[in-house]
Amino acid sequence: MAKEIDDNTTKLIVYDDYGNAELSVNHEVRIKGNGKMRNLLNALVLRYLGTDGTRKITILLLQRNNRIYRVNDLPRVQSLPIGLIGLMLISIIALSIIIAVLRIINIIPSIHLIIILLLSPLIIPIIYSYILQLRIRHGDLRNSRIIKFVLEYGDLEEQKFNDALRLLSRIENSKSLNEIRRFVLSLVNDIRTKPQNFYEEYIDIESVISNSGIKNYGIYLVNVNQCNAASIGLPGINYVILTSRLVSCLNSNELTAVVMHEIGHIVHGDSAKTLFLISLAQLDNIALITYIIPLMSLPAIPILITALFLELFGIISVMKLSEYSADKYAMRFISRKDLAMALIKVTWKELHSELMSRRLRIFTSHPSVSSRLVKIIR
């Protein structure tokens, strides 16, 4: 390993039997080299950007009307509803196959069945969204504020980090904010668990939204060990879901960037557009299988597979474009830097995988992280 420093640039050069790599830092960061060493240095840089180069312990609280709720008191959801669109896409394939089989055995679907198949991609998500909102209503961030106690440890302080985690189990007995604060400060002042850095942060999401001139959107916090967010924007129901892991990972400005991105999806009607396209694809498949293919004596299976491929490609392309539009909307309210850092902290592992594998992302609902970052910082 060697280090070179001049007036403008600092270089770190690493080499061994597995390859070599060079990290250059001035007004930007550049990595070049070959072999496993370059991949390792790339991963270390992205990990540093995604975690601020520290191990963090975050005690996350929700304060509403002078009452304190812990994360464990909030509604727990196994995963976010972002998979709902995927479920609807799969339903196109499944229902189309059912209709094709019925047609092959000369059973023409009744008009009632066709109507049900057309409406299901619209009705099911709306019902699901209302049920989900009822389930997570206790995590409503309106008239509430998030309180974060953050303890930061270096990578070489594993023993202190583990001791602090072990002692944190006792916080369950604390009943008030002052008791929790005293307990956390006892960890900060104990030489066995003392962190490199400690801070307390307050986040008022409602004020952020109000200051942006946007109202009537629910913001909910759910207990999910997944760094992500989701939005639902359908007729009569508009809300954003934030996971506890996401709130723990991001600072106030970065969290605002994520919220405004999700609100961008709602403002642009992205959920409704996607469901409309799914219903349109369903109508196209029914027309093909029931009328067009028999009338023109076309081979059913190849035509259906081609139609499904084109429909999925079209729907996913629209979904990818909606991510760029939501990013652009968010930048009307927050800085490019905050949005870029929020994206890196949420997806740094995925970004590293992208840079290493270079796989095609034809059937993924989101564009590549690197392409989004390029458009944000441009």
N, C-alpha and C positions, 0 to 999 in steps of 0.2 A: 504494500500500500504506500502511496506517495501523495503529498499535498503540495500544490503550487498556488501561490497568491501573488497577484500583481495589483495594479491600481484599480482595475475594473472587474476582474474576474477571479473567482476562486475555483480551483480544479481539484477534484479528488480522483486519483487513478488507482484502480484495484485490479490485480491480476493473480491468477493461479493456474493450475492444470485444467480447470474447467472453462477457461476463457478470460477475457479482460473487459473492463468497462471504465468509462470516464464520465464523471459528473461535473458539469460546468455550471456555475451560478454567477450571474450578474443581474441584469434586469429581468432575466428569464432563466428557466432551468432546462438544461439539455443533457440527454444521456445518449452515449454512443458506445459501441463495442460489439462483442459477439459472445456466444456461448451462454452457459448457465449463469455466469457472473453478471452479465448484462441484465438478465431476467431478474436476478436477485436484487440488484441495485434498483431496478425499476420498481419492484415490489416494495422495497424499503421506503423509497421516496413517496409512493402513493399511500402507503400506510401512514407515513408521517403527516401528509396532507389530510388524510381522512380522520386521524385521531389526535392531531396536534402534537404528535410525538410523545403522548403520555397514556398511562392507564388511568381511567377515571372511575370513581365511585360517585354516583349521583343519587341523592335522596330526593325523590320527586313528590311534591304535595300539591293538593288543590284546595284553595281557600275560598269558601262561599259563605257569606253572611256570618263571618267570625267562626265558622266551623271548619275544621281541618280534615281532609280526606287523604289517605295514603293511596299509592298506586294500587295496592291490593284491594282497596275498597271500591275501586272503579270496576265497571263491567269488563269482563274478560271475553275476548273474541279470539277464536283460533286463528283466523286469518282475515285479511281485509277483503271487501267485496269486489276487488278488482278482477277476481276470477269469474265474476258473473258474466262478463262479456265473452270470455272463453267458453263458458258453459253454453251460452246461446249459439256460439259458432259451432260447437260440437253438435248441438241439437239440429242445426241445418243438415249436417251430414247424416245423422241418425234418422231424422224424419224423412229425408229425401230417399234414403235406402228403403225405408218402410213403404213409401209410396211406390218406389220402383218395383219392389217385390209384389205388391198388390197388383200393379199393372201387368207384370209378367204372368201372373196366374189369372189374368183377365178379370180382376175385381176392380172396378172403377170406384175410387173414393167418393163418398157422398158429399154433397155440397156443405153439409153441416161439419163434416170432418175437415174439409178444406178450410172453412172459416176458422175453425179452432186452431189448425196448424198455422194459419196466417196471423192470428191474434196472439198466440202464445208468446212469441218473442217480445211483445209489448206489455202484455198483462203480467206475466210472471215477474219481470224485474221491478215493476211498480209495486206489486204486492210485497215482494221481498224487501224493497227499500223502506216501505212503511213499517214492516215488522222489525227490521234492523234498527230503525230510528227509535222505536219504542224500547228496544232492548238496551240501547246505549244512552238513553236519555239522562241517566244519572251522571254521565260524564260531560254534560253541557257546560261549555266554557263561558257562556253569557252570564254576566254578573258574578264572574269568578276570576281568580288570578292564579297563575302557576307559580309555585315557590320551589326553587332548586338550591340544594346544598351540594356543592361539587368539591370533591377532594381529588387532586391530581398527583399521581405518582410516576416516577421515572421507570423505565424498563428494567433498571437494575435494582429496584426496590420491591421485589416480588414478595419478600417476607413481610414487610410493612403492609403491603397491599392485601395480602391474604389474612393477616391479623385483623386489619380494619374490617374486612368483609365478615370475618367470623364474629366480631363483636357487634356488628350491625344488627344481628338477629335480636338483640335486646331492645331495639328501638320500638318493637311492637308494643311494649308496655307503656310507651309515652302517650299521653293523652292530649297535650296541647302543643302549640307551636313553640312556646318558650321551653318546654321540656325537651322537645326534639332538638332545638337549637343548642341547649346546654349539653345534651348528649353528644352532638356532633363536635362541639368545641372541645369536649373532653378527649375525643380522638385526635383532634388537631394539636392539642397541647401535650399529648402523651408521646414521649420520645419513641416508643415502640410502634406507634401508628401515625406519627407526624407526616403529613404529605408535603410535597414540594410547594404546592400552592393550594389555597382554599378560598372559595368565594361563595357568596349567597346572591342569587339572582331572582328578580321578580318579573314575570311576563304577563301582561294584560292583553290578551288576544282581542277582546272586544274593543278596546281603545284603538288598537292598530287598525281594525276593520273600519271603525267609525271615522277615524282620521283620513282614511282612504276614500270616504264618501260612499261606501258600500254597506248596505243593510239587508236585513231579512234573510241572511244565510246562517244556518246553524253551524257551530263549530264544536265537535265532540272529541273528547280524549278517551281512548280505550286502552286497556291493559294488554298489550301485545308485545312480545319480545321480538319485534321485527321493525327495522328502521324504514318506515314507509308512511305514505299518506294516500288517501283516496277521496274522491268527490262523487257525489250523485246529484245529477241535475235532470230531473224528469218533471212532467206536468204536476205542479202543486207540491213538489218536494225537492228542496235544494239544501244540501249540507255537505260539510267537509269533515273527514275523520282523520285524526292525528293519533299515532301510536305513542305509547309511553317511551318506547326506545328512541323514537325520532326526537321527541322533546328533550330527552336526556342528552342526545348527541349534538344538538344544534344550539347556538346562542340565539338571542332574541331576534336579531336582524335576519339570520339565516332561517329561523322558523317562520318569520313573516314572509320571506321569499317563497317558501314552500306553500304557505296558506294562499298567497296571491296567485301562485301557479295553479293550484286546485280551483280557486275561484274563477280563474281564466277559463277552465274547462266548463264551468257552470254557465258563465256569461256567454260563451260561444255555443252553448247547447250541444256539447260533444256527445254526452250520453244519449240524448234523444236522436242525434244524427246517426250514431252507430246502430241503435236499435231499429231505426227506420231502414237503414241499409240491409240489416239482417232480415227484416220482414220482406223487403223487396227481393232479396235473394231467395227467400222461401217461396214467394209468389212465382219467381222465374222457374224454380225447380219444379213446382207443381204443374206449371203450364207446359214445361218441356216433357215431363214424364207422362202426364195425363192426356195431352192433346197433340203437341207438335211432333214428338218422336213417333207415336203410332200413325199419325196422319201422313208423315213423310217416309215411313218405313226405315227409320234411321237406327243404327246400332245403339241400344239404350245405355249400356254400361260406359263405353268410351265417351259418349256425349255428356253423360252425367258427371263423370270424373273431371272432364275438361271444364264443365260449367262450375263445379264446386271449387276447382283450383282458381279459376278467374275471379269468382266471387270472394273467396277468402283473401286472395291477393289484393283485390280492390278495397275491401273493408279494412284490412290491416294497414294498407297504404294511407287511408284516410285517418286512421287512429294515430299513425306516426306523425302525420302533418299536424294533427291537433296538439301534439306535444310541443312542437316548435311554436305554434300559435300561443299556447299557454305560457311558455317561457317569455315570449315577446310581450304578452299582456302583463306578466309579473314585473318586467323591467320598467313599466310605466310608473311603478310605485316604489321600487327598491333598486339598489345599485347592482350593476352587473357582477361586481365582485362577490356580494352576498349570495346572489343566486348561484354563481359558479361554485363557491365554497360549499353551499348547501348540497349541491348535486354531487360534488366530490366526496363529501363526508357520508352521504347516503349510499353511494355506488362505487366507492374506491376499489372494492374487491372485483366487482363486475368490470370496471374500467381496466384493471390489470389483466383480467382474463381476455378482454377484447384485444388489448395490445399484443398479447402473447399468441393467441390462437388465430386471429384474423379470419374467423369463420363468417360465412354469409348469414345475415339475419333477415331472411326473406319473410318468415312466418312468426316473427316476434312483434308484439303489439307496440313496443317502444323503439324509437331509433337508437342507434348506438350512443353511448354516453359521450364518446369523443366528438361525434358530429354535433351534438347539442352544445358541448362546451365551446367548440369552434364558433358556432353562431352566437353564443352568449358574449364571448370576449372580443368578437370581431369589432 
